[in-house]
Amino acid sequence: MKWIIVVITLNTPHPWAIPVLKFDNKNECVKYVHAEENHGTLAVEIIAKGGFNDRIEAIMCLPEGNDTIKRKYDG
């Protein structure tokens, strides 16, 4: 199972993933998010999707293919 980083921002209508970053387990994903040297990469991905002024509400590591977010926010 692959893990992906999911972001919730204030101005985007629903959570979204950073699909170019995939990890073999949750611990790898969490470590990547917490590592200061990766914050620039994360910022570029977040700004590309949410814009420069969109406030981050949450960053999570979830299993790829988990449809919890899709089910909750579709429709």
CHARMM internal coordinates of N, CA and C (Angstrom, degrees):
IC EDIT
DIST 1 N 1 CA 1.4348
DIST 1 CA 1 C 1.5226
ANGL 1 N 1 CA 1 C 109.22
DIST 1 C 2 N 1.3121
ANGL 1 CA 1 C 2 N 116.99
DIHE 1 N 1 CA 1 C 2 N 131.49
DIST 2 N 2 CA 1.4605
ANGL 1 C 2 N 2 CA 122.28
DIHE 1 CA 1 C 2 N 2 CA 176.62
DIST 2 CA 2 C 1.5377
ANGL 2 N 2 CA 2 C 109.33
DIHE 1 C 2 N 2 CA 2 C -94.12
DIST 2 C 3 N 1.3280
ANGL 2 CA 2 C 3 N 114.77
DIHE 2 N 2 CA 2 C 3 N 150.13
DIST 3 N 3 CA 1.4628
ANGL 2 C 3 N 3 CA 121.81
DIHE 2 CA 2 C 3 N 3 CA 178.43
DIST 3 CA 3 C 1.5179
ANGL 3 N 3 CA 3 C 108.78
DIHE 2 C 3 N 3 CA 3 C -114.87
DIST 3 C 4 N 1.3355
ANGL 3 CA 3 C 4 N 116.25
DIHE 3 N 3 CA 3 C 4 N 144.01
DIST 4 N 4 CA 1.4537
ANGL 3 C 4 N 4 CA 121.58
DIHE 3 CA 3 C 4 N 4 CA 179.82
DIST 4 CA 4 C 1.5305
ANGL 4 N 4 CA 4 C 110.17
DIHE 3 C 4 N 4 CA 4 C -128.67
DIST 4 C 5 N 1.3234
ANGL 4 CA 4 C 5 N 115.09
DIHE 4 N 4 CA 4 C 5 N 160.24
DIST 5 N 5 CA 1.4560
ANGL 4 C 5 N 5 CA 121.16
DIHE 4 CA 4 C 5 N 5 CA 177.31
DIST 5 CA 5 C 1.5217
ANGL 5 N 5 CA 5 C 108.11
DIHE 4 C 5 N 5 CA 5 C -90.64
DIST 5 C 6 N 1.3347
ANGL 5 CA 5 C 6 N 116.10
DIHE 5 N 5 CA 5 C 6 N 127.69
DIST 6 N 6 CA 1.4511
ANGL 5 C 6 N 6 CA 122.80
DIHE 5 CA 5 C 6 N 6 CA 178.87
DIST 6 CA 6 C 1.5216
ANGL 6 N 6 CA 6 C 107.73
DIHE 5 C 6 N 6 CA 6 C -115.32
DIST 6 C 7 N 1.3331
ANGL 6 CA 6 C 7 N 115.77
DIHE 6 N 6 CA 6 C 7 N 136.38
DIST 7 N 7 CA 1.4606
ANGL 6 C 7 N 7 CA 121.61
DIHE 6 CA 6 C 7 N 7 CA -175.61
DIST 7 CA 7 C 1.5236
ANGL 7 N 7 CA 7 C 109.49
DIHE 6 C 7 N 7 CA 7 C -121.34
DIST 7 C 8 N 1.3197
ANGL 7 CA 7 C 8 N 115.46
DIHE 7 N 7 CA 7 C 8 N 138.30
DIST 8 N 8 CA 1.4583
ANGL 7 C 8 N 8 CA 121.81
DIHE 7 CA 7 C 8 N 8 CA 171.52
DIST 8 CA 8 C 1.5185
ANGL 8 N 8 CA 8 C 106.36
DIHE 7 C 8 N 8 CA 8 C -116.34
DIST 8 C 9 N 1.3346
ANGL 8 CA 8 C 9 N 116.00
DIHE 8 N 8 CA 8 C 9 N 123.58
DIST 9 N 9 CA 1.4613
ANGL 8 C 9 N 9 CA 120.80
DIHE 8 CA 8 C 9 N 9 CA 178.22
DIST 9 CA 9 C 1.5248
ANGL 9 N 9 CA 9 C 109.09
DIHE 8 C 9 N 9 CA 9 C -119.78
DIST 9 C 10 N 1.3077
ANGL 9 CA 9 C 10 N 115.80
DIHE 9 N 9 CA 9 C 10 N 162.39
DIST 10 N 10 CA 1.4562
ANGL 9 C 10 N 10 CA 121.78
DIHE 9 CA 9 C 10 N 10 CA -174.27
DIST 10 CA 10 C 1.5247
ANGL 10 N 10 CA 10 C 112.62
DIHE 9 C 10 N 10 CA 10 C -66.19
DIST 10 C 11 N 1.3321
ANGL 10 CA 10 C 11 N 118.46
DIHE 10 N 10 CA 10 C 11 N -42.01
DIST 11 N 11 CA 1.4617
ANGL 10 C 11 N 11 CA 121.08
DIHE 10 CA 10 C 11 N 11 CA -171.12
DIST 11 CA 11 C 1.5149
ANGL 11 N 11 CA 11 C 116.03
DIHE 10 C 11 N 11 CA 11 C -97.74
DIST 11 C 12 N 1.3307
ANGL 11 CA 11 C 12 N 118.80
DIHE 11 N 11 CA 11 C 12 N -11.04
DIST 12 N 12 CA 1.4622
ANGL 11 C 12 N 12 CA 119.18
DIHE 11 CA 11 C 12 N 12 CA 176.76
DIST 12 CA 12 C 1.5252
ANGL 12 N 12 CA 12 C 108.51
DIHE 11 C 12 N 12 CA 12 C -84.75
DIST 12 C 13 N 1.3216
ANGL 12 CA 12 C 13 N 118.14
DIHE 12 N 12 CA 12 C 13 N 147.22
DIST 13 N 13 CA 1.4656
ANGL 12 C 13 N 13 CA 120.15
DIHE 12 CA 12 C 13 N 13 CA -172.08
DIST 13 CA 13 C 1.5344
ANGL 13 N 13 CA 13 C 115.34
DIHE 12 C 13 N 13 CA 13 C -70.76
DIST 13 C 14 N 1.3198
ANGL 13 CA 13 C 14 N 118.19
DIHE 13 N 13 CA 13 C 14 N -20.14
DIST 14 N 14 CA 1.4673
ANGL 13 C 14 N 14 CA 120.29
DIHE 13 CA 13 C 14 N 14 CA -178.78
DIST 14 CA 14 C 1.5281
ANGL 14 N 14 CA 14 C 109.43
DIHE 13 C 14 N 14 CA 14 C -156.36
DIST 14 C 15 N 1.3186
ANGL 14 CA 14 C 15 N 117.60
DIHE 14 N 14 CA 14 C 15 N 162.93
DIST 15 N 15 CA 1.4760
ANGL 14 C 15 N 15 CA 120.30
DIHE 14 CA 14 C 15 N 15 CA 177.33
DIST 15 CA 15 C 1.5243
ANGL 15 N 15 CA 15 C 110.89
DIHE 14 C 15 N 15 CA 15 C -60.91
DIST 15 C 16 N 1.3204
ANGL 15 CA 15 C 16 N 116.19
DIHE 15 N 15 CA 15 C 16 N 154.85
DIST 16 N 16 CA 1.4535
ANGL 15 C 16 N 16 CA 121.08
DIHE 15 CA 15 C 16 N 16 CA 179.90
DIST 16 CA 16 C 1.5293
ANGL 16 N 16 CA 16 C 109.08
DIHE 15 C 16 N 16 CA 16 C -144.88
DIST 16 C 17 N 1.3159
ANGL 16 CA 16 C 17 N 114.81
DIHE 16 N 16 CA 16 C 17 N 158.52
DIST 17 N 17 CA 1.4679
ANGL 16 C 17 N 17 CA 121.15
DIHE 16 CA 16 C 17 N 17 CA -175.78
DIST 17 CA 17 C 1.5213
ANGL 17 N 17 CA 17 C 111.05
DIHE 16 C 17 N 17 CA 17 C -104.42
DIST 17 C 18 N 1.3206
ANGL 17 CA 17 C 18 N 114.98
DIHE 17 N 17 CA 17 C 18 N 157.77
DIST 18 N 18 CA 1.4619
ANGL 17 C 18 N 18 CA 122.01
DIHE 17 CA 17 C 18 N 18 CA 169.27
DIST 18 CA 18 C 1.5342
ANGL 18 N 18 CA 18 C 105.34
DIHE 17 C 18 N 18 CA 18 C -101.74
DIST 18 C 19 N 1.3241
ANGL 18 CA 18 C 19 N 117.40
DIHE 18 N 18 CA 18 C 19 N 87.09
DIST 19 N 19 CA 1.4655
ANGL 18 C 19 N 19 CA 121.03
DIHE 18 CA 18 C 19 N 19 CA -169.98
DIST 19 CA 19 C 1.5206
ANGL 19 N 19 CA 19 C 114.69
DIHE 18 C 19 N 19 CA 19 C -70.09
DIST 19 C 20 N 1.3332
ANGL 19 CA 19 C 20 N 118.45
DIHE 19 N 19 CA 19 C 20 N -16.96
DIST 20 N 20 CA 1.4629
ANGL 19 C 20 N 20 CA 119.22
DIHE 19 CA 19 C 20 N 20 CA -179.83
DIST 20 CA 20 C 1.5224
ANGL 20 N 20 CA 20 C 111.86
DIHE 19 C 20 N 20 CA 20 C -77.03
DIST 20 C 21 N 1.3231
ANGL 20 CA 20 C 21 N 117.22
DIHE 20 N 20 CA 20 C 21 N -11.95
DIST 21 N 21 CA 1.4693
ANGL 20 C 21 N 21 CA 121.91
DIHE 20 CA 20 C 21 N 21 CA 178.35
DIST 21 CA 21 C 1.5203
ANGL 21 N 21 CA 21 C 108.42
DIHE 20 C 21 N 21 CA 21 C -109.84
DIST 21 C 22 N 1.3266
ANGL 21 CA 21 C 22 N 117.07
DIHE 21 N 21 CA 21 C 22 N 108.68
DIST 22 N 22 CA 1.4577
ANGL 21 C 22 N 22 CA 122.07
DIHE 21 CA 21 C 22 N 22 CA 179.93
DIST 22 CA 22 C 1.5186
ANGL 22 N 22 CA 22 C 109.06
DIHE 21 C 22 N 22 CA 22 C -126.06
DIST 22 C 23 N 1.3229
ANGL 22 CA 22 C 23 N 116.08
DIHE 22 N 22 CA 22 C 23 N 144.84
DIST 23 N 23 CA 1.4609
ANGL 22 C 23 N 23 CA 122.00
DIHE 22 CA 22 C 23 N 23 CA -174.59
DIST 23 CA 23 C 1.5214
ANGL 23 N 23 CA 23 C 109.70
DIHE 22 C 23 N 23 CA 23 C -130.71
DIST 23 C 24 N 1.3237
ANGL 23 CA 23 C 24 N 115.91
DIHE 23 N 23 CA 23 C 24 N 154.43
DIST 24 N 24 CA 1.4581
ANGL 23 C 24 N 24 CA 121.13
DIHE 23 CA 23 C 24 N 24 CA -177.79
DIST 24 CA 24 C 1.5205
ANGL 24 N 24 CA 24 C 113.28
DIHE 23 C 24 N 24 CA 24 C -77.73
DIST 24 C 25 N 1.3332
ANGL 24 CA 24 C 25 N 117.63
DIHE 24 N 24 CA 24 C 25 N -22.39
DIST 25 N 25 CA 1.4583
ANGL 24 C 25 N 25 CA 120.17
DIHE 24 CA 24 C 25 N 25 CA 177.98
DIST 25 CA 25 C 1.5282
ANGL 25 N 25 CA 25 C 109.79
DIHE 24 C 25 N 25 CA 25 C -153.15
DIST 25 C 26 N 1.3226
ANGL 25 CA 25 C 26 N 116.22
DIHE 25 N 25 CA 25 C 26 N 167.54
DIST 26 N 26 CA 1.4565
ANGL 25 C 26 N 26 CA 121.32
DIHE 25 CA 25 C 26 N 26 CA -176.02
DIST 26 CA 26 C 1.5254
ANGL 26 N 26 CA 26 C 111.70
DIHE 25 C 26 N 26 CA 26 C -62.86
DIST 26 C 27 N 1.3186
ANGL 26 CA 26 C 27 N 117.62
DIHE 26 N 26 CA 26 C 27 N -39.57
DIST 27 N 27 CA 1.4672
ANGL 26 C 27 N 27 CA 120.36
DIHE 26 CA 26 C 27 N 27 CA -178.44
DIST 27 CA 27 C 1.5296
ANGL 27 N 27 CA 27 C 111.94
DIHE 26 C 27 N 27 CA 27 C -60.88
DIST 27 C 28 N 1.3326
ANGL 27 CA 27 C 28 N 117.88
DIHE 27 N 27 CA 27 C 28 N -40.66
DIST 28 N 28 CA 1.4677
ANGL 27 C 28 N 28 CA 121.22
DIHE 27 CA 27 C 28 N 28 CA 176.89
DIST 28 CA 28 C 1.5289
ANGL 28 N 28 CA 28 C 110.60
DIHE 27 C 28 N 28 CA 28 C -61.31
DIST 28 C 29 N 1.3083
ANGL 28 CA 28 C 29 N 116.27
DIHE 28 N 28 CA 28 C 29 N -42.74
DIST 29 N 29 CA 1.4539
ANGL 28 C 29 N 29 CA 121.90
DIHE 28 CA 28 C 29 N 29 CA -179.62
DIST 29 CA 29 C 1.5262
ANGL 29 N 29 CA 29 C 110.95
DIHE 28 C 29 N 29 CA 29 C -63.14
DIST 29 C 30 N 1.3179
ANGL 29 CA 29 C 30 N 116.46
DIHE 29 N 29 CA 29 C 30 N -49.55
DIST 30 N 30 CA 1.4688
ANGL 29 C 30 N 30 CA 121.63
DIHE 29 CA 29 C 30 N 30 CA -179.35
DIST 30 CA 30 C 1.5260
ANGL 30 N 30 CA 30 C 110.26
DIHE 29 C 30 N 30 CA 30 C -62.08
DIST 30 C 31 N 1.3240
ANGL 30 CA 30 C 31 N 116.60
DIHE 30 N 30 CA 30 C 31 N -42.64
DIST 31 N 31 CA 1.4687
ANGL 30 C 31 N 31 CA 120.66
DIHE 30 CA 30 C 31 N 31 CA 178.02
DIST 31 CA 31 C 1.5257
ANGL 31 N 31 CA 31 C 111.47
DIHE 30 C 31 N 31 CA 31 C -59.53
DIST 31 C 32 N 1.3234
ANGL 31 CA 31 C 32 N 116.31
DIHE 31 N 31 CA 31 C 32 N -42.15
DIST 32 N 32 CA 1.4573
ANGL 31 C 32 N 32 CA 121.34
DIHE 31 CA 31 C 32 N 32 CA 179.65
DIST 32 CA 32 C 1.5336
ANGL 32 N 32 CA 32 C 110.20
DIHE 31 C 32 N 32 CA 32 C -62.05
DIST 32 C 33 N 1.3197
ANGL 32 CA 32 C 33 N 116.84
DIHE 32 N 32 CA 32 C 33 N -46.30
DIST 33 N 33 CA 1.4631
ANGL 32 C 33 N 33 CA 121.03
DIHE 32 CA 32 C 33 N 33 CA -178.27
DIST 33 CA 33 C 1.5300
ANGL 33 N 33 CA 33 C 110.82
DIHE 32 C 33 N 33 CA 33 C -62.91
DIST 33 C 34 N 1.3238
ANGL 33 CA 33 C 34 N 116.93
DIHE 33 N 33 CA 33 C 34 N -38.67
DIST 34 N 34 CA 1.4716
ANGL 33 C 34 N 34 CA 120.75
DIHE 33 CA 33 C 34 N 34 CA -176.92
DIST 34 CA 34 C 1.5338
ANGL 34 N 34 CA 34 C 113.73
DIHE 33 C 34 N 34 CA 34 C -80.12
DIST 34 C 35 N 1.3182
ANGL 34 CA 34 C 35 N 117.96
DIHE 34 N 34 CA 34 C 35 N -18.61
DIST 35 N 35 CA 1.4644
ANGL 34 C 35 N 35 CA 120.75
DIHE 34 CA 34 C 35 N 35 CA -176.84
DIST 35 CA 35 C 1.5330
ANGL 35 N 35 CA 35 C 110.36
DIHE 34 C 35 N 35 CA 35 C -73.73
DIST 35 C 36 N 1.3104
ANGL 35 CA 35 C 36 N 115.83
DIHE 35 N 35 CA 35 C 36 N 121.01
DIST 36 N 36 CA 1.4635
ANGL 35 C 36 N 36 CA 121.58
DIHE 35 CA 35 C 36 N 36 CA -176.20
DIST 36 CA 36 C 1.5272
ANGL 36 N 36 CA 36 C 112.70
DIHE 35 C 36 N 36 CA 36 C -57.25
DIST 36 C 37 N 1.3217
ANGL 36 CA 36 C 37 N 117.73
DIHE 36 N 36 CA 36 C 37 N -34.37
DIST 37 N 37 CA 1.4627
ANGL 36 C 37 N 37 CA 120.19
DIHE 36 CA 36 C 37 N 37 CA -178.57
DIST 37 CA 37 C 1.5363
ANGL 37 N 37 CA 37 C 112.84
DIHE 36 C 37 N 37 CA 37 C -66.87
DIST 37 C 38 N 1.3336
ANGL 37 CA 37 C 38 N 117.82
DIHE 37 N 37 CA 37 C 38 N -14.07
DIST 38 N 38 CA 1.4654
ANGL 37 C 38 N 38 CA 121.28
DIHE 37 CA 37 C 38 N 38 CA 178.97
DIST 38 CA 38 C 1.5245
ANGL 38 N 38 CA 38 C 112.98
DIHE 37 C 38 N 38 CA 38 C -97.70
DIST 38 C 39 N 1.3082
ANGL 38 CA 38 C 39 N 117.91
DIHE 38 N 38 CA 38 C 39 N -5.46
DIST 39 N 39 CA 1.4664
ANGL 38 C 39 N 39 CA 120.49
DIHE 38 CA 38 C 39 N 39 CA -175.72
DIST 39 CA 39 C 1.5260
ANGL 39 N 39 CA 39 C 112.56
DIHE 38 C 39 N 39 CA 39 C -62.87
DIST 39 C 40 N 1.3187
ANGL 39 CA 39 C 40 N 117.81
DIHE 39 N 39 CA 39 C 40 N -34.02
DIST 40 N 40 CA 1.4646
ANGL 39 C 40 N 40 CA 120.72
DIHE 39 CA 39 C 40 N 40 CA 177.52
DIST 40 CA 40 C 1.5242
ANGL 40 N 40 CA 40 C 111.76
DIHE 39 C 40 N 40 CA 40 C -63.39
DIST 40 C 41 N 1.3215
ANGL 40 CA 40 C 41 N 116.54
DIHE 40 N 40 CA 40 C 41 N -43.97
DIST 41 N 41 CA 1.4683
ANGL 40 C 41 N 41 CA 121.21
DIHE 40 CA 40 C 41 N 41 CA 178.28
DIST 41 CA 41 C 1.5193
ANGL 41 N 41 CA 41 C 110.58
DIHE 40 C 41 N 41 CA 41 C -62.67
DIST 41 C 42 N 1.3238
ANGL 41 CA 41 C 42 N 115.96
DIHE 41 N 41 CA 41 C 42 N -44.78
DIST 42 N 42 CA 1.4621
ANGL 41 C 42 N 42 CA 119.97
DIHE 41 CA 41 C 42 N 42 CA 178.50
DIST 42 CA 42 C 1.5280
ANGL 42 N 42 CA 42 C 110.70
DIHE 41 C 42 N 42 CA 42 C -62.67
DIST 42 C 43 N 1.3254
ANGL 42 CA 42 C 43 N 117.04
DIHE 42 N 42 CA 42 C 43 N -41.85
DIST 43 N 43 CA 1.4699
ANGL 42 C 43 N 43 CA 120.93
DIHE 42 CA 42 C 43 N 43 CA 179.90
DIST 43 CA 43 C 1.5227
ANGL 43 N 43 CA 43 C 110.98
DIHE 42 C 43 N 43 CA 43 C -60.37
DIST 43 C 44 N 1.3319
ANGL 43 CA 43 C 44 N 117.10
DIHE 43 N 43 CA 43 C 44 N -43.92
DIST 44 N 44 CA 1.4691
ANGL 43 C 44 N 44 CA 120.48
DIHE 43 CA 43 C 44 N 44 CA 179.53
DIST 44 CA 44 C 1.5325
ANGL 44 N 44 CA 44 C 110.25
DIHE 43 C 44 N 44 CA 44 C -60.59
DIST 44 C 45 N 1.3111
ANGL 44 CA 44 C 45 N 117.30
DIHE 44 N 44 CA 44 C 45 N -45.10
DIST 45 N 45 CA 1.4673
ANGL 44 C 45 N 45 CA 121.26
DIHE 44 CA 44 C 45 N 45 CA -179.86
DIST 45 CA 45 C 1.5337
ANGL 45 N 45 CA 45 C 110.84
DIHE 44 C 45 N 45 CA 45 C -64.13
DIST 45 C 46 N 1.3083
ANGL 45 CA 45 C 46 N 117.08
DIHE 45 N 45 CA 45 C 46 N -42.74
DIST 46 N 46 CA 1.4641
ANGL 45 C 46 N 46 CA 121.43
DIHE 45 CA 45 C 46 N 46 CA -178.26
DIST 46 CA 46 C 1.5266
ANGL 46 N 46 CA 46 C 110.88
DIHE 45 C 46 N 46 CA 46 C -68.25
DIST 46 C 47 N 1.3175
ANGL 46 CA 46 C 47 N 117.40
DIHE 46 N 46 CA 46 C 47 N -43.48
DIST 47 N 47 CA 1.4670
ANGL 46 C 47 N 47 CA 120.96
DIHE 46 CA 46 C 47 N 47 CA 179.07
DIST 47 CA 47 C 1.5304
ANGL 47 N 47 CA 47 C 110.56
DIHE 46 C 47 N 47 CA 47 C -64.44
DIST 47 C 48 N 1.3336
ANGL 47 CA 47 C 48 N 117.11
DIHE 47 N 47 CA 47 C 48 N -38.05
DIST 48 N 48 CA 1.4631
ANGL 47 C 48 N 48 CA 120.86
DIHE 47 CA 47 C 48 N 48 CA 179.40
DIST 48 CA 48 C 1.5235
ANGL 48 N 48 CA 48 C 111.19
DIHE 47 C 48 N 48 CA 48 C -61.03
DIST 48 C 49 N 1.3109
ANGL 48 CA 48 C 49 N 117.48
DIHE 48 N 48 CA 48 C 49 N -36.89
DIST 49 N 49 CA 1.4680
ANGL 48 C 49 N 49 CA 121.26
DIHE 48 CA 48 C 49 N 49 CA -177.27
DIST 49 CA 49 C 1.5279
ANGL 49 N 49 CA 49 C 112.15
DIHE 48 C 49 N 49 CA 49 C -90.92
DIST 49 C 50 N 1.3346
ANGL 49 CA 49 C 50 N 117.04
DIHE 49 N 49 CA 49 C 50 N -46.70
DIST 50 N 50 CA 1.4527
ANGL 49 C 50 N 50 CA 120.38
DIHE 49 CA 49 C 50 N 50 CA -171.92
DIST 50 CA 50 C 1.5107
ANGL 50 N 50 CA 50 C 115.28
DIHE 49 C 50 N 50 CA 50 C -100.36
DIST 50 C 51 N 1.3140
ANGL 50 CA 50 C 51 N 117.28
DIHE 50 N 50 CA 50 C 51 N -11.86
DIST 51 N 51 CA 1.4516
ANGL 50 C 51 N 51 CA 119.86
DIHE 50 CA 50 C 51 N 51 CA -176.94
DIST 51 CA 51 C 1.5234
ANGL 51 N 51 CA 51 C 111.14
DIHE 50 C 51 N 51 CA 51 C 93.44
DIST 51 C 52 N 1.3098
ANGL 51 CA 51 C 52 N 114.89
DIHE 51 N 51 CA 51 C 52 N 166.49
DIST 52 N 52 CA 1.4605
ANGL 51 C 52 N 52 CA 120.65
DIHE 51 CA 51 C 52 N 52 CA -174.18
DIST 52 CA 52 C 1.5236
ANGL 52 N 52 CA 52 C 113.11
DIHE 51 C 52 N 52 CA 52 C -70.10
DIST 52 C 53 N 1.3184
ANGL 52 CA 52 C 53 N 117.50
DIHE 52 N 52 CA 52 C 53 N -33.77
DIST 53 N 53 CA 1.4644
ANGL 52 C 53 N 53 CA 120.56
DIHE 52 CA 52 C 53 N 53 CA -174.35
DIST 53 CA 53 C 1.5221
ANGL 53 N 53 CA 53 C 114.31
DIHE 52 C 53 N 53 CA 53 C -101.41
DIST 53 C 54 N 1.3157
ANGL 53 CA 53 C 54 N 118.04
DIHE 53 N 53 CA 53 C 54 N 6.06
DIST 54 N 54 CA 1.4596
ANGL 53 C 54 N 54 CA 120.50
DIHE 53 CA 53 C 54 N 54 CA -179.56
DIST 54 CA 54 C 1.5272
ANGL 54 N 54 CA 54 C 109.95
DIHE 53 C 54 N 54 CA 54 C -75.74
DIST 54 C 55 N 1.3070
ANGL 54 CA 54 C 55 N 117.20
DIHE 54 N 54 CA 54 C 55 N 122.51
DIST 55 N 55 CA 1.4599
ANGL 54 C 55 N 55 CA 121.69
DIHE 54 CA 54 C 55 N 55 CA -176.99
DIST 55 CA 55 C 1.5295
ANGL 55 N 55 CA 55 C 111.27
DIHE 54 C 55 N 55 CA 55 C -77.66
DIST 55 C 56 N 1.3187
ANGL 55 CA 55 C 56 N 116.35
DIHE 55 N 55 CA 55 C 56 N 133.15
DIST 56 N 56 CA 1.4683
ANGL 55 C 56 N 56 CA 122.10
DIHE 55 CA 55 C 56 N 56 CA 177.92
DIST 56 CA 56 C 1.5299
ANGL 56 N 56 CA 56 C 108.86
DIHE 55 C 56 N 56 CA 56 C -78.99
DIST 56 C 57 N 1.3031
ANGL 56 CA 56 C 57 N 116.07
DIHE 56 N 56 CA 56 C 57 N 126.59
DIST 57 N 57 CA 1.4611
ANGL 56 C 57 N 57 CA 122.13
DIHE 56 CA 56 C 57 N 57 CA 177.48
DIST 57 CA 57 C 1.5283
ANGL 57 N 57 CA 57 C 111.21
DIHE 56 C 57 N 57 CA 57 C -96.14
DIST 57 C 58 N 1.3345
ANGL 57 CA 57 C 58 N 116.94
DIHE 57 N 57 CA 57 C 58 N -35.30
DIST 58 N 58 CA 1.4676
ANGL 57 C 58 N 58 CA 120.41
DIHE 57 CA 57 C 58 N 58 CA -179.07
DIST 58 CA 58 C 1.5187
ANGL 58 N 58 CA 58 C 110.31
DIHE 57 C 58 N 58 CA 58 C -163.17
DIST 58 C 59 N 1.3249
ANGL 58 CA 58 C 59 N 115.20
DIHE 58 N 58 CA 58 C 59 N 148.69
DIST 59 N 59 CA 1.4555
ANGL 58 C 59 N 59 CA 123.05
DIHE 58 CA 58 C 59 N 59 CA 170.84
DIST 59 CA 59 C 1.5281
ANGL 59 N 59 CA 59 C 106.47
DIHE 58 C 59 N 59 CA 59 C -127.90
DIST 59 C 60 N 1.3264
ANGL 59 CA 59 C 60 N 115.91
DIHE 59 N 59 CA 59 C 60 N 127.45
DIST 60 N 60 CA 1.4623
ANGL 59 C 60 N 60 CA 120.74
DIHE 59 CA 59 C 60 N 60 CA -176.81
DIST 60 CA 60 C 1.5162
ANGL 60 N 60 CA 60 C 110.59
DIHE 59 C 60 N 60 CA 60 C -131.43
DIST 60 C 61 N 1.3036
ANGL 60 CA 60 C 61 N 116.35
DIHE 60 N 60 CA 60 C 61 N 157.33
DIST 61 N 61 CA 1.4617
ANGL 60 C 61 N 61 CA 122.33
DIHE 60 CA 60 C 61 N 61 CA 170.65
DIST 61 CA 61 C 1.5238
ANGL 61 N 61 CA 61 C 107.17
DIHE 60 C 61 N 61 CA 61 C -108.64
DIST 61 C 62 N 1.3304
ANGL 61 CA 61 C 62 N 115.61
DIHE 61 N 61 CA 61 C 62 N 119.94
DIST 62 N 62 CA 1.4625
ANGL 61 C 62 N 62 CA 121.30
DIHE 61 CA 61 C 62 N 62 CA -178.34
DIST 62 CA 62 C 1.5239
ANGL 62 N 62 CA 62 C 109.78
DIHE 61 C 62 N 62 CA 62 C -129.10
DIST 62 C 63 N 1.3236
ANGL 62 CA 62 C 63 N 116.95
DIHE 62 N 62 CA 62 C 63 N 154.99
DIST 63 N 63 CA 1.4603
ANGL 62 C 63 N 63 CA 119.17
DIHE 62 CA 62 C 63 N 63 CA 176.90
DIST 63 CA 63 C 1.5253
ANGL 63 N 63 CA 63 C 110.78
DIHE 62 C 63 N 63 CA 63 C -63.71
DIST 63 C 64 N 1.3232
ANGL 63 CA 63 C 64 N 116.33
DIHE 63 N 63 CA 63 C 64 N 137.12
DIST 64 N 64 CA 1.4571
ANGL 63 C 64 N 64 CA 120.77
DIHE 63 CA 63 C 64 N 64 CA 176.33
DIST 64 CA 64 C 1.5255
ANGL 64 N 64 CA 64 C 108.59
DIHE 63 C 64 N 64 CA 64 C -61.31
DIST 64 C 65 N 1.3071
ANGL 64 CA 64 C 65 N 116.69
DIHE 64 N 64 CA 64 C 65 N 137.52
DIST 65 N 65 CA 1.4581
ANGL 64 C 65 N 65 CA 120.39
DIHE 64 CA 64 C 65 N 65 CA -179.36
DIST 65 CA 65 C 1.5126
ANGL 65 N 65 CA 65 C 113.40
DIHE 64 C 65 N 65 CA 65 C 88.47
DIST 65 C 66 N 1.3241
ANGL 65 CA 65 C 66 N 117.90
DIHE 65 N 65 CA 65 C 66 N -5.35
DIST 66 N 66 CA 1.4536
ANGL 65 C 66 N 66 CA 121.02
DIHE 65 CA 65 C 66 N 66 CA 175.66
DIST 66 CA 66 C 1.5200
ANGL 66 N 66 CA 66 C 107.23
DIHE 65 C 66 N 66 CA 66 C -65.26
DIST 66 C 67 N 1.3282
ANGL 66 CA 66 C 67 N 117.01
DIHE 66 N 66 CA 66 C 67 N 121.39
DIST 67 N 67 CA 1.4623
ANGL 66 C 67 N 67 CA 119.26
DIHE 66 CA 66 C 67 N 67 CA -175.03
DIST 67 CA 67 C 1.5239
ANGL 67 N 67 CA 67 C 112.70
DIHE 66 C 67 N 67 CA 67 C -97.50
DIST 67 C 68 N 1.3141
ANGL 67 CA 67 C 68 N 118.31
DIHE 67 N 67 CA 67 C 68 N 12.48
DIST 68 N 68 CA 1.4559
ANGL 67 C 68 N 68 CA 121.15
DIHE 67 CA 67 C 68 N 68 CA 179.88
DIST 68 CA 68 C 1.5194
ANGL 68 N 68 CA 68 C 111.03
DIHE 67 C 68 N 68 CA 68 C -56.42
DIST 68 C 69 N 1.3143
ANGL 68 CA 68 C 69 N 116.69
DIHE 68 N 68 CA 68 C 69 N -46.70
DIST 69 N 69 CA 1.4597
ANGL 68 C 69 N 69 CA 119.90
DIHE 68 CA 68 C 69 N 69 CA -178.83
DIST 69 CA 69 C 1.5221
ANGL 69 N 69 CA 69 C 110.22
DIHE 68 C 69 N 69 CA 69 C -66.91
DIST 69 C 70 N 1.3111
ANGL 69 CA 69 C 70 N 117.13
DIHE 69 N 69 CA 69 C 70 N -44.68
DIST 70 N 70 CA 1.4580
ANGL 69 C 70 N 70 CA 120.44
DIHE 69 CA 69 C 70 N 70 CA -178.73
DIST 70 CA 70 C 1.5282
ANGL 70 N 70 CA 70 C 110.58
DIHE 69 C 70 N 70 CA 70 C -60.64
DIST 70 C 71 N 1.3173
ANGL 70 CA 70 C 71 N 118.20
DIHE 70 N 70 CA 70 C 71 N -46.08
DIST 71 N 71 CA 1.4635
ANGL 70 C 71 N 71 CA 120.90
DIHE 70 CA 70 C 71 N 71 CA -178.93
DIST 71 CA 71 C 1.5238
ANGL 71 N 71 CA 71 C 111.07
DIHE 70 C 71 N 71 CA 71 C -63.96
DIST 71 C 72 N 1.3081
ANGL 71 CA 71 C 72 N 117.55
DIHE 71 N 71 CA 71 C 72 N -41.40
DIST 72 N 72 CA 1.4641
ANGL 71 C 72 N 72 CA 121.11
DIHE 71 CA 71 C 72 N 72 CA -175.63
DIST 72 CA 72 C 1.5208
ANGL 72 N 72 CA 72 C 111.54
DIHE 71 C 72 N 72 CA 72 C -69.26
DIST 72 C 73 N 1.3317
ANGL 72 CA 72 C 73 N 118.66
DIHE 72 N 72 CA 72 C 73 N -35.75
DIST 73 N 73 CA 1.4617
ANGL 72 C 73 N 73 CA 120.48
DIHE 72 CA 72 C 73 N 73 CA -170.81
DIST 73 CA 73 C 1.5151
ANGL 73 N 73 CA 73 C 114.38
DIHE 72 C 73 N 73 CA 73 C -108.29
DIST 73 C 74 N 1.3057
ANGL 73 CA 73 C 74 N 119.32
DIHE 73 N 73 CA 73 C 74 N -3.85
DIST 74 N 74 CA 1.4676
ANGL 73 C 74 N 74 CA 120.40
DIHE 73 CA 73 C 74 N 74 CA 175.73
DIST 74 CA 74 C 1.5293
ANGL 74 N 74 CA 74 C 109.40
DIHE 73 C 74 N 74 CA 74 C -78.67
DIST 74 C 75 N 1.3000
ANGL 74 CA 74 C 75 N 114.18
DIHE 74 N 74 CA 74 C 75 N 151.85
DIST 75 N 75 CA 1.4622
ANGL 74 C 75 N 75 CA 118.85
DIHE 74 CA 74 C 75 N 75 CA 173.05
DIST 75 CA 75 C 1.4540
ANGL 75 N 75 CA 75 C 111.03
DIHE 74 C 75 N 75 CA 75 C 89.08
END
COOR INIT
IC SEED 1 N 1 CA 1 C
IC BUILD
